[in-house]
Amino acid sequence: MWFREVEVPDELVEAATEGKLVLFVGAGASLDEPSGLPNFANLVRDVGARANRVPTDRDLERPDVFLGDLADLQIDVHALVANAINKPGSQANRLHGAVIDLARVHPNPRVVTTNYDLHLEGAASTKELDLDVYRAPALPVGDDFTGIVHLHGALDQPLRKLVVTDEDFGHAYLREAWAARFLDRMFSAFSVAFIGYSHGDIVMQYLARSLGREGRRFVFTHESDSREWRRLGLRPVQYPVDGRSHLALVDGLERWAELTAWGRLVHRRRIAELVSNGPPTIPEEVSYLEQAIGHPERVRYFTERARGSDWLLWAANRPEFDRLFDPAVSSDEDRTVTQALTGWLTDQYVMDEKESPTALRLLRSRPWSPGMWDTLAHRLFAQKQRVPDWQVPWLVLVLHRSPAEHSDLLDMFLCKESWQERPDLALMLFEHRTRPLPRPSVDFGPSNDAPRFEVAFVGDGYWLDEAWRKVLIPLLPQHAPEILDLAVRQLRDAHRLAGALHPGFDALTFGRSAIEPHPQDDFREAADVLIDAARDSLEQLLHASPHEAAATVEGLARAKEPILRRLAVHAWRQRQDRTPDDKLRWILDENLLYELDLQHEVYMLLEDSLARASDDVVGLLLGHAKEGPQDGAEHSPYGPYNLLAWLNRVAPENVTIADEFARLQKENPVFAPREHPDLNVTMTSGFVENAEPFTLEELHALIESNPADAYAAIRSYAATGEFLPTGPSWTGALNALRGCVTHYPGDGIRLASVLAPDDEDVRKTLVRAWGSANLSSPAEQPSGVEPAEENRPQSHDVTPQDVLTVIGSWPLDAVRSAVANLFARGGNAEHPTAWHTLIPARRLATDLWPTTEVAGNIVDSEDRYMEAINHPAGDLAQFWMNVVAHEWRTHTDTWSGIPGDLQAELDRMVHDQSRNGLLARVLLSTRLRFFTGADPAWAKSRLMPLFTWDRDTANHFEARGIWRSFVRFGQYDDQILAEGLLDAMLATMRHANDLGDDNAVAQLGRQLATVALKSSLDPRKWLSTLTTDAPSLLQLAWIRSVGRQLSEMDPKDASAQWTRWIREYWSGRIASLPRPLTKDESSAMALWALGLPADRLAAVELVERTDAGLVKDDRVLVHIAGSGRENDDLQRDPVTWGRYLIHLLRGTTDPPWALDHYLREIVGVLRPVAPAPLLADLIEEAMRLGCSDAADW
């Protein structure tokens, strides 16, 4: 890239941008005023003169040896050198300033110098840049440093440490080799640019020993002979010299630093200036734009302004343009550039009539990348008007370069009704989308069998159907011949391909029941559109041009493809220029009567023509029918029978046909006419009606008058099966019974007396009906006391006790699930029944507990809670919890814990080691808070142990089920947490992998967030454990939940949490206590600031100390831009909000959805009140993330 008159290699620019460049500064940098220091040769002359030893030319070839010889004469050479360098009035010059500027505008500033002077530090100090400074021999590690390194020492240290003599160089590079070690690691890690050296410098000779032959090393030089530099392994970067002035180098480095320091607003403005003047010729401007077009951000500034063929031709010579035709894009940055250039090329050139020819010449002979094709196809599709003539070549290219995989875009494109204005293009597109192609099919049989294929079409059947109806049918009156020709060609190609893939099987004919519209063909595929196209165009031709159509039909009748011959038969059926006799004779002449592939169309023609044909022709037809197929092969007698059955159906008044069919039926008594004699394959689908055979009142009257007859009538539907499509069914009969007993519960009591012993279905139906019925209830009784006789309902009422009496007389295994569910539900909201208050219900519940494992509605689910509430064990657990709650409520004043008899029922469930017990325990554990209140000792001894992970160490099967349910539905309070549940939660956190469910792990994190914010327990005592032991999924869920809950809290309560623990915890995490924050954690934690309005500035300051950024799914921008209250906050405190947003934007790499929309709104609120520099920084970051027009907001 050119900077003024210096062309800097792109590798060097990239290294600087990536923070991997070392600027290596020699004595030449200090020559110009106001520094005015000597180079090494003149330095030696100066020292020699001071020591009265004038060096010879030979001495100047090895000045280090000359100085060493002086030192051997006990002359203080180091002091003489220092005096020569430390000149009064010597200051940093422009080159020193340019080097420092160049270092500081890039990441990780690194400057190494062999100079003894302090002018680099002076330049840095002038620019208020505080850099670390290292002086030989105390050097940093060569591959891990920033700042200024004095490789040979500096004037501000003891002078004896200056590397001056040959002995000093020997120590530095050979004996102790501290300089050599530093350089070796530096050269291996970084790109290096030498400034202020010539290849004859003695220092360069020493440095060369560390350079090696390979590496990313450059030297800025005015010397035209580059051989010496290349011998040293350096790539020369030349700059011109005017006389003895090296200002071109200074200007180039300053310009490099200047351009690097430019913000996005300046770059956008500069690119706009350059683009407005046409393609540049000045090298610096050319290289600047070439660099911009390859930059993922600045390319957008270019595409915003570049217009006209000149710019397209200029861009076409850049390598970035070539990527538009490369399917493999190597990096995200390249992909961003390619997308921008593709959109620019398409919008400004392809879709512009004036510029389109230039673009067409560039693109017509080159392959397109998928992105290029997709963009161009979308632009064509998005047009509201029809495709104009000048765009037709683009449409042709889009069709012929469409991707091999299926794409709905062109199918939808074909559905635009504007194609009716361009029928030629519509047919071209229709032909493209109906091309047949092979597609993998479902494999059957062993895996070593050959894989199967089927014939598919390029286009999707649904969209092709839409296009046929909306676009192509209206074209039939003028274009039927072309459409017919197209459809026939495509069907022939499809038949040929199918025959190659599956010899002997005609998929087209098999998949189409009838040429005419038919219910059997309602499930349509792409091939059906072609068949419809051929049929409709044929019918149009028959109507408009019968003579031409006749010739076409004759050709189809001679086709080898059965689907085309079927079309011919269909056309004969539709012909108006032939009599019924003609049509029947044609069938006979063509010997089509028994051709299976054509059977439906032949039968349809017979149906239309038979009744109106002459007796002679009918007799002739009947004779052929009686003879059967005449191909010499053996055939089933059902063929003639089926044909005669059809003839008899369509011409029932013909006595001859009827007599012949009767004769055949007598000869073949096992034969029966099919529902669809014309079709060889049929398909039926639909929904089972499950109609109820009785109305509610009908069934009630029947049960009331004779329960046995009613039961028999209900049972009569048990034999109908469950899958009749219409009419009453067994399910319908049971539904009718349930409705009747729900309304008249006494009918269930009556019917129960006549049930068969093994009738589980009816018994379960009665239980469910009583569960919804309005049962008469006795007066409330003390627990354990039977109701007095006078308190019982009248004999005509049905009470829960009546129902329990009936149920108790049944085999409980048959109705366990239904009755347990009845007890757990307690009726419905309209008609509740307090089963848990009734002693008979409790006795029955005791008997209902299964002694062997039973199945519920959900079997062996990983979601144990869902399985439990759909299982009799879970229902019984719920029932006994209802009993405990009732007893506690009834005996509040004397309550001292769960009574012994109820404890026994609960203990049986807790100690049952079958799956029944597990499911009951899952449900009981979620009610930990309830049981702790009812009986702390029982809850602690029975339920708390369920939460430990050392009960089933083999696979943690039970603990996993308990915790998965508890984190979603569990109830607890501070006392329970303090008495062990919090420790159990933290232990479960360490067993997150054993939970086996990411949702449960995240939910545990959210529960711990609630504990931190809502519990009185001090979170500071356990947060370090969470931080060190929690997996990242749980940690992030905890952080996000804290942020969400803070936003929902009263600001005063949120501020109290800030004071209580949040500030200390957050600050500690930033200080890596007890471990460093990850970027994901920092980004999630940044949301806490939204819920801390009273402490927002302090929270934002903490955010600024992290590498937080916006993520795809966070709600920061939505929250800030979302309501009037937030807008008021923005206006009241624009600086804090601005700092917050700028920091998050700087940490963002993948912009969240609708970034442009929300930032535009936020900037609109901030602009009148925010300081200009802050607003500029915000806009700068918005532009970096793709909002290229942010400067115009």
C-alpha positions, -999 to 999 in steps of 0.1 A, spaced: 0 0 0 13 35 -9 18 61 18 29 93 0 60 81 -20 66 49 -1 50 16 -11 47 -5 20 41 -43 14 7 -55 23 22 -81 47 38 -53 67 6 -33 69 -14 -64 80 12 -73 106 9 -38 121 -29 -40 120 -28 -73 138 -4 -59 165 25 -82 153 50 -56 141 83 -44 157 98 -11 145 136 -16 147 153 19 148 189 26 140 213 55 141 201 70 108 169 80 126 188 105 148 207 122 120 182 149 111 178 180 131 169 188 158 185 156 168 218 161 148 235 129 161 263 111 143 260 77 127 282 50 140 311 58 117 311 95 126 307 86 162 339 66 160 357 95 143 345 118 171 357 94 198 390 89 180 396 126 177 388 130 214 413 102 222 439 116 198 436 84 177 422 92 143 407 60 128 418 49 94 395 37 66 403 2 77 395 10 113 361 23 101 353 -10 85 354 -25 121 347 4 144 338 -19 173 374 -33 172 388 2 170 369 13 200 379 -19 218 416 -11 211 411 23 227 395 6 257 426 -16 259 446 16 263 426 23 294 406 50 276 371 54 289 355 47 256 319 44 270 322 79 285 335 93 252 306 77 233 281 91 258 296 126 255 294 124 217 258 113 218 245 134 247 247 167 228 232 198 243 200 208 225 196 175 207 159 166 206 136 141 190 130 148 153 101 141 130 112 106 123 112 98 160 77 112 162 66 92 132 79 60 146 61 66 179 29 76 161 30 45 140 36 23 170 8 38 191 -19 38 165 -16 0 162 -22 -26 189 8 -37 210 33 -9 203 68 -24 200 100 -4 192 135 -18 194 165 5 189 203 1 189 206 38 196 219 51 229 200 84 228 166 89 245 148 106 217 122 78 212 112 82 249 112 120 244 88 117 214 66 93 234 65 117 263 57 147 240 27 127 228 17 118 264 23 81 257 35 61 286 55 31 273 76 6 292 113 11 285 139 -18 287 177 -13 287 204 -38 280 212 -62 294 179 -63 313 158 -72 283 123 -86 282 113 -119 266 116 -114 229 82 -128 219 63 -112 248 69 -75 252 55 -40 244 73 -7 248 108 5 239 138 -18 241 173 -3 240 191 -33 227 226 -18 232 219 2 263 209 39 268 224 71 281 203 71 313 219 39 327 255 32 339 277 40 309 296 7 312 265 -11 301 265 5 267 274 -20 239 302 -2 222 334 -22 218 340 -56 202 342 -71 236 308 -56 245 293 -70 213 309 -104 221 291 -105 254 258 -94 239 258 -117 210 281 -146 218 292 -152 254 262 -142 275 242 -138 242 213 -119 259 209 -98 228 210 -128 205 184 -147 226 161 -117 227 164 -112 189 159 -149 181 126 -151 199 115 -117 186 123 -125 149 104 -158 153 72 -142 167 69 -109 149 73 -91 116 101 -65 119 107 -32 100 142 -17 102 145 21 100 177 41 99 201 14 89 224 8 59 236 -27 50 272 -17 57 266 -7 94 286 -28 118 255 -31 140 237 -47 110 265 -72 107 259 -83 143 222 -83 139 226 -104 108 238 -133 129 204 -135 145 183 -129 114 186 -162 97 174 -166 61 137 -169 66 113 -145 82 90 -115 79 117 -88 80 118 -56 60 141 -26 58 132 10 48 161 21 25 169 46 -2 196 23 -16 187 11 -50 209 -21 -47 188 -46 -29 212 -76 -32 230 -68 0 197 -65 19 184 -98 5 217 -114 14 209 -104 50 174 -119 47 157 -85 45 131 -72 20 139 -36 11 111 -11 11 125 18 -10 118 55 -7 132 83 -28 159 107 -16 160 143 -28 196 153 -25 205 141 10 170 145 24 152 115 37 119 134 43 101 110 19 105 83 46 92 106 73 63 117 52 54 81 44 55 69 80 35 99 92 9 92 65 8 56 75 2 65 111 -24 92 101 -44 68 79 -43 41 106 -56 66 132 -85 77 110 -119 68 124 -146 53 103 -162 87 97 -130 100 82 -125 69 61 -160 72 48 -156 108 39 -122 102 22 -135 73 2 -165 95 -9 -141 122 -20 -120 98 -41 -149 80 -56 -166 112 -67 -136 120 -90 -135 87 -109 -108 60 -107 -76 75 -93 -41 75 -109 -20 87 -80 -4 57 -64 -13 65 -28 -50 71 -38 -50 39 -59 -36 18 -31 -58 33 -5 -89 24 -25 -76 -10 -33 -71 -16 4 -106 -2 11 -123 -25 -14 -108 -55 5 -117 -42 39 -148 -57 55 -160 -22 67 -146 2 42 -159 -17 12 -194 -5 22 -182 31 20 -170 24 -15 -202 6 -27 -223 35 -12 -208 59 -37 -191 41 -66 -213 44 -97 -207 41 -135 -190 16 -157 -155 31 -150 -157 20 -114 -170 -15 -123 -141 -20 -147 -117 -7 -120 -131 -31 -94 -131 -60 -119 -93 -59 -119 -91 -65 -81 -87 -99 -66 -117 -92 -43 -138 -91 -75 -126 -126 -85 -141 -140 -53 -175 -133 -66 -169 -163 -89 -153 -185 -63 -176 -209 -44 -152 -213 -15 -147 -181 5 -118 -186 29 -127 -163 58 -155 -143 74 -138 -110 63 -136 -122 27 -172 -133 29 -183 -99 42 -164 -81 13 -178 -105 -12 -214 -100 0 -209 -62 -2 -194 -63 -37 -221 -87 -49 -249 -65 -38 -232 -35 -53 -226 -52 -86 -262 -65 -88 -280 -33 -76 -259 -7 -95 -250 -26 -127 -270 -58 -133 -303 -41 -125 -295 -8 -142 -304 -7 -179 -276 17 -188 -249 -2 -169 -261 -37 -175 -242 -44 -207 -209 -38 -190 -217 -61 -162 -230 -87 -186 -197 -88 -205 -178 -93 -172 -201 -121 -159 -214 -140 -189 -184 -163 -194 -174 -168 -157 -188 -193 -132 -208 -177 -104 -205 -183 -67 -237 -194 -48 -239 -160 -33 -237 -143 -66 -264 -165 -81 -286 -161 -50 -283 -123 -49 -290 -118 -86 -319 -143 -86 -335 -125 -56 -332 -91 -73 -349 -104 -104 -376 -120 -83 -382 -88 -62 -391 -67 -92 -428 -59 -94 -428 -52 -132 -423 -79 -158 -388 -88 -169 -378 -63 -196 -359 -73 -228 -326 -60 -216 -328 -83 -185 -336 -115 -205 -299 -125 -208 -296 -123 -170 -327 -145 -166 -312 -170 -190 -279 -170 -171 -297 -174 -138 -316 -204 -151 -286 -221 -165 -264 -215 -135 -290 -223 -109 -276 -245 -81 -280 -283 -84 -299 -285 -51 -336 -276 -49 -344 -239 -47 -379 -226 -42 -369 -191 -54 -373 -198 -91 -405 -218 -85 -420 -188 -67 -406 -166 -94 -426 -185 -120 -458 -179 -100 -457 -142 -107 -487 -133 -129 -466 -107 -148 -452 -136 -168 -485 -136 -188 -470 -106 -205 -440 -126 -216 -452 -161 -225 -419 -170 -242 -401 -164 -209 -428 -181 -189 -424 -212 -210 -387 -211 -208 -388 -209 -170 -415 -236 -168 -393 -259 -190 -364 -253 -166 -384 -261 -135 -399 -293 -149 -366 -309 -159 -365 -345 -145 -335 -355 -124 -326 -385 -101 -332 -382 -64 -323 -407 -36 -352 -427 -25 -361 -448 5 -340 -480 6 -356 -514 14 -339 -546 22 -303 -553 33 -277 -525 34 -256 -543 8 -284 -539 -18 -279 -512 -44 -294 -479 -32 -326 -468 -47 -334 -437 -67 -366 -420 -79 -374 -395 -106 -379 -360 -93 -381 -326 -109 -361 -295 -105 -391 -275 -93 -414 -281 -63 -448 -296 -70 -467 -270 -49 -452 -240 -67 -454 -256 -101 -491 -262 -94 -495 -226 -85 -477 -214 -116 -498 -236 -138 -530 -222 -124 -520 -186 -122 -497 -181 -152 -499 -209 -177 -535 -218 -180 -544 -183 -191 -518 -188 -219 -535 -219 -233 -557 -202 -259 -527 -187 -278 -499 -212 -268 -514 -247 -265 -492 -263 -291 -460 -250 -275 -471 -260 -240 -481 -295 -253 -448 -300 -270 -429 -289 -238 -449 -312 -216 -446 -342 -238 -408 -337 -241 -404 -335 -204 -426 -365 -198 -406 -385 -223 -373 -375 -206 -388 -384 -172 -399 -418 -185 -365 -425 -200 -347 -416 -168 -371 -437 -147 -366 -467 -170 -328 -464 -166 -331 -463 -128 -359 -489 -125 -362 -511 -156 -396 -526 -159 -414 -502 -135 -433 -472 -149 -434 -447 -120 -453 -420 -140 -482 -443 -148 -482 -459 -114 -483 -425 -97 -512 -411 -117 -546 -427 -113 -564 -407 -139 -556 -383 -166 -587 -362 -158 -589 -346 -123 -597 -374 -98 -599 -377 -60 -572 -404 -61 -547 -378 -74 -553 -352 -47 -518 -357 -33 -500 -341 -61 -464 -341 -72 -445 -322 -99 -451 -348 -125 -489 -342 -121 -484 -306 -133 -468 -319 -166 -496 -344 -171 -522 -316 -165 -503 -294 -189 -504 -320 -216 -541 -328 -210 -553 -292 -209 -533 -282 -239 -547 -312 -258 -582 -303 -248 -576 -267 -260 -563 -280 -293 -593 -303 -297 -616 -274 -292 -597 -248 -313 -581 -269 -341 -596 -304 -343 -577 -314 -374 -543 -304 -360 -552 -320 -327 -561 -353 -344 -527 -356 -359 -511 -349 -325 -534 -375 -308 -524 -401 -334 -487 -395 -326 -494 -399 -289 -513 -431 -294 -482 -446 -311 -458 -435 -283 -440 -461 -263 -446 -442 -230 -478 -454 -214 -485 -420 -199 -486 -405 -234 -509 -433 -247 -532 -426 -218 -533 -390 -229 -543 -402 -264 -571 -423 -250 -583 -393 -229 -582 -371 -260 -603 -396 -280 -628 -395 -251 -629 -357 -255 -631 -356 -292 -662 -339 -307 -655 -349 -343 -660 -386 -337 -692 -406 -329 -695 -431 -300 -692 -459 -325 -660 -444 -339 -645 -442 -304 -654 -478 -295 -641 -491 -328 -608 -472 -322 -605 -490 -289 -610 -523 -306 -588 -515 -335 -560 -505 -312 -565 -536 -290 -567 -514 -259 -596 -532 -242 -573 -552 -218 -542 -530 -217 -537 -525 -179 -516 -493 -182 -545 -476 -200 -573 -492 -181 -588 -462 -164 -589 -440 -195 -603 -469 -216 -630 -475 -190 -639 -438 -189 -642 -438 -227 -665 -469 -225 -686 -451 -199 -691 -420 -221 -698 -439 -253 -715 -472 -245 -750 -460 -239 -750 -440 -271 -733 -465 -294 -752 -487 -319 -762 -523 -311 -738 -536 -337 -707 -519 -322 -718 -528 -287 -722 -564 -298 -687 -563 -313 -673 -548 -281 -690 -575 -260 -675 -602 -282 -640 -589 -277 -647 -586 -240 -658 -622 -237 -627 -634 -255 -604 -618 -230 -569 -606 -237 -555 -618 -270 -518 -616 -263 -513 -654 -260 -504 -652 -223 -524 -668 -195 -546 -644 -176 -569 -645 -146 -606 -649 -154 -611 -619 -132 -601 -596 -161 -631 -603 -183 -653 -604 -152 -641 -569 -141 -646 -555 -176 -682 -569 -178 -689 -556 -143 -679 -522 -155 -700 -524 -187 -730 -536 -167 -725 -507 -143 -723 -480 -170 -751 -495 -192 -775 -512 -169 -803 -511 -194 -784 -533 -219 -800 -567 -215 -773 -585 -235 -745 -571 -213 -765 -579 -181 -771 -615 -192 -734 -620 -200 -724 -605 -166 -749 -627 -148 -734 -658 -166 -699 -648 -155 -710 -642 -120 -726 -676 -118 -694 -693 -132 -673 -674 -106 -694 -671 -74 -664 -660 -54 -659 -629 -76 -674 -596 -66 -673 -562 -83 -647 -539 -70 -656 -504 -57 -634 -489 -84 -633 -514 -113 -615 -489 -135 -585 -485 -111 -559 -511 -103 -547 -493 -72 -567 -470 -48 -560 -452 -16 -584 -441 12 -577 -415 39 -597 -395 63 -606 -391 100 -625 -415 122 -658 -400 131 -664 -419 164 -701 -409 162 -721 -415 194 -749 -440 189 -772 -425 215 -783 -390 226 -779 -383 263 -816 -385 269 -820 -417 248 -794 -435 268 -807 -422 302 -842 -434 294 -828 -468 283 -808 -473 315 -836 -461 337 -861 -485 321 -838 -516 318 -801 -514 327 -794 -548 312 -808 -539 278 -789 -506 279 -757 -524 287 -763 -549 258 -769 -520 235 -737 -503 245 -717 -535 243 -730 -541 208 -707 -514 195 -676 -531 209 -673 -553 178 -674 -524 153 -637 -517 157 -620 -484 163 -611 -474 127 -644 -471 109 -642 -437 90 -678 -429 97 -708 -439 119 -711 -450 155 -681 -468 171 -671 -483 204 -653 -451 214 -685 -432 204 -706 -455 226 -683 -450 256 -683 -412 251 -721 -413 251 -721 -433 283 -697 -409 300 -719 -379 290 -750 -396 303 -735 -406 337 -719 -372 342 -753 -357 339 -772 -386 356 -747 -402 380 -774 -426 393 -774 -442 358 -739 -454 365 -749 -470 398 -777 -488 380 -755 -499 351 -728 -511 375 -751 -539 387 -752 -556 354 -717 -553 341 -697 -583 329 -669 -593 353 -641 -584 328 -655 -552 313 -627 -528 321 -637 -502 294 -671 -495 308 -659 -495 345 -632 -469 336 -658 -448 317 -681 -448 348 -652 -437 371 -643 -408 348 -679 -398 345 -684 -397 383 -652 -376 385 -670 -349 365 -705 -354 380 -722 -332 406 -724 -357 435 -745 -350 466 -722 -345 496 -730 -352 533 -725 -327 560 -688 -321 570 -678 -347 596 -649 -348 620 -620 -368 607 -625 -405 611 -662 -403 620 -688 -419 597 -718 -396 588 -749 -401 609 -779 -416 593 -799 -384 594 -772 -366 576 -772 -389 546 -787 -376 513 -821 -389 503 -822 -423 486 -827 -408 452 -795 -388 455 -761 -402 445 -734 -396 470 -696 -401 469 -702 -429 494 -725 -446 469 -698 -444 442 -671 -457 466 -693 -486 475 -697 -496 439 -660 -491 431 -650 -510 462 -669 -540 448 -649 -541 416 -614 -557 409 -592 -528 417 -564 -538 393 -588 -531 364 -597 -495 376 -566 -485 396 -555 -457 373 -589 -443 368 -598 -443 405 -564 -429 416 -569 -401 391 -604 -396 404 -592 -392 440 -563 -369 430 -584 -345 409 -613 -342 433 -638 -337 406 -637 -306 383 -639 -269 390 -677 -268 385 -684 -299 406 -656 -306 431 -658 -337 453 -636 -337 484 -627 -374 482 -598 -369 506 -622 -361 534 -640 -394 532 -629 -424 553 -640 -449 527 -620 -432 501 -589 -433 523 -594 -470 529 -598 -476 492 -567 -455 485 -547 -477 508 -558 -507 488 -551 -490 455 -514 -487 461 -498 -512 437 -478 -540 450 -462 -546 416 -450 -521 390 -478 -507 369 -478 -485 339 -492 -451 336 -502 -430 306 -465 -422 301 -440 -450 303 -403 -448 313 -401 -411 306 -369 -391 313 -394 -364 325 -402 -382 358 -426 -354 370 -447 -357 338 -447 -395 342 -456 -391 379 -487 -369 374 -499 -394 347 -494 -425 369 -515 -440 397 -486 -437 421 -484 -400 415 -521 -396 418 -522 -415 451 -493 -393 464 -513 -362 455 -544 -377 472 -525 -383 505 -510 -348 503 -546 -335 501 -555 -356 531 -526 -342 551 -536 -306 541 -572 -313 551 -563 -327 585 -538 -299 592 -565 -273 583 -591 -290 603 -569 -294 635 -548 -263 633 -551 -255 670 -540 -289 681 -517 -299 652 -484 -313 663 -474 -331 631 -486 -357 606 -507 -384 624 -492 -418 626 -518 -435 602 -511 -409 575 -473 -412 581 -477 -449 574 -492 -442 540 -466 -417 532 -438 -439 544 -450 -467 523 -445 -445 492 -412 -432 504 -397 -466 511 -411 -484 481 -381 -492 459 -401 -499 427 -408 -474 400 -441 -468 417 -423 -455 448 -399 -434 427 -427 -416 410 -444 -409 443 -412 -396 458 -407 -373 428 -440 -357 435 -436 -356 473 -402 -340 470 -415 -310 450 -438 -303 481 -409 -301 505 -420 -267 519 -455 -280 525 -443 -311 544 -417 -291 563 -445 -269 576 -467 -298 584 -441 -320 601 -405 -307 601 -391 -339 616 -408 -362 591 -398 -339 562 -362 -339 574 -359 -376 579 -379 -388 549 -377 -361 522 -344 -343 527 -323 -375 521 -339 -378 487 -319 -348 475 -285 -363 482 -264 -379 454 -247 -406 475 -279 -427 477 -275 -444 443 -239 -438 434 -240 -464 405 -260 -442 381 -277 -415 402 -310 -426 386 -332 -415 415 -314 -383 424 -315 -373 387 -353 -377 386 -358 -359 420 -337 -329 410 -350 -326 374 -385 -322 389 -376 -301 419 -357 -274 399 -389 -268 379 -417 -273 405 -400 -274 439 -411 -253 469 -388 -241 497 -380 -213 520 -351 -198 539 -353 -223 568 -352 -252 544 -323 -237 525 -304 -231 558 -310 -267 570 -294 -283 541 -312 -276 508 -288 -249 497 -259 -273 503 -278 -299 483 -283 -274 455 -246 -267 454 -238 -304 454 -263 -309 425 -244 -281 407 -213 -303 409 -234 -332 395 -247 -312 366 -234 -338 341 -254 -364 360 -286 -345 355 -283 -352 318 -306 -323 309 -294 -289 299 -327 -273 307 -326 -287 342 -290 -275 347 -300 -240 335 -331 -240 358 -309 -249 388 -289 -218 379 -320 -197 378 -331 -211 412 -297 -202 427 -302 -167 413 -335 -165 432 -317 -177 463 -290 -150 459 -316 -122 455 -346 -132 475 -333 -153 504 -321 -138 536 -290 -161 535 -258 -143 528 -248 -152 492 -212 -142 498 -208 -174 518 -215 -196 488 -210 -176 456 -173 -185 454 -183 -222 454 -208 -215 425 -181 -196 406 -155 -222 408 -176 -254 406 -205 -245 383 -204 -256 347 -206 -227 322 -242 -235 312 -253 -231 348 -231 -201 355 -245 -182 325 -281 -192 334 -274 -179 369 -260 -146 357 -288 -140 332 -314 -148 357 -299 -123 382 -301 -96 355 -336 -105 346 -348 -105 383 -330 -72 390 -349 -56 361 -381 -68 376 -374 -56 412 -382 -24 428 -352 -1 423 -347 3 460 -346 -35 465 -322 -38 436 -299 -12 451 -300 -31 484 -287 -61 466 -260 -40 450 -248 -30 484 -253 -64 500 -233 -85 475 -234 -76 439 -207 -48 439 -183 -70 459 -189 -101 438 -187 -83 405 -155 -65 414 -140 -97 427 -147 -115 394 -131 -87 375 -100 -92 397 -101 -129 388 -114 -139 423 -120 -167 425 -115 -171 388 -114 -148 357 -145 -138 339 -151 -153 305 -163 -131 277 -197 -148 278 -200 -142 315 -189 -106 312 -214 -100 284 -242 -116 304 -232 -97 336 -233 -64 317 -271 -67 317 -271 -63 355 -265 -26 349 -300 -23 334 -316 -33 366 -296 -10 389 -309 25 381 -297 39 415 -262 25 410 -259 26 372 -228 47 370 -209 24 393 -222 -6 375 -212 8 341 -177 15 354 -175 -22 363 -188 -32 328 -160 -10 313 -134 -31 331 -145 -63 313 -145 -74 277 -183 -75 276 -201 -72 243 -236 -76 228 -246 -111 219 -272 -123 194 -300 -130 218 -296 -104 245 -321 -76 251 -299 -47 259 -308 -26 229 -345 -35 231 -345 -25 267 -328 8 262 -349 18 231 -380 1 243 -401 25 263 -406 61 274 -390 55 307 -358 43 291 -358 73 268 -361 95 298 -332 78 314 -312 83 282 -319 120 282 -312 124 319 -279 106 319 -266 104 283 -230 101 293 -234 70 314 -256 53 288 -233 64 260 -203 49 278 -222 17 284 -233 13 248 -199 22 233 -181 -3 255 -206 -31 246 -204 -23 210 -166 -24 211 -168 -59 225 -192 -71 199 -180 -93 170 -213 -107 158 -240 -80 157 -273 -88 172 -305 -88 152 -319 -53 142 -288 -35 155 -293 -8 129 -329 -3 139 -323 1 176 -291 21 175 -307 45 150 -335 51 175 -311 54 205 -288 79 186 -319 100 178 -326 103 215 -290 110 225 -281 134 197 -296 166 213 -282 158 248 -250 138 244 -215 153 241 -203 153 205 -171 132 211 -192 105 229 -217 105 201 -189 102 175 -175 72 193 -209 56 194 -214 62 156 -179 49 149 -187 16 166 -221 13 148 -203 17 115 -178 -10 124 -207 -34 130 -222 -27 96 -243 4 100 -225 22 73 -249 51 72 -247 57 109 -229 90 102 -261 102 86 -284 94 116 
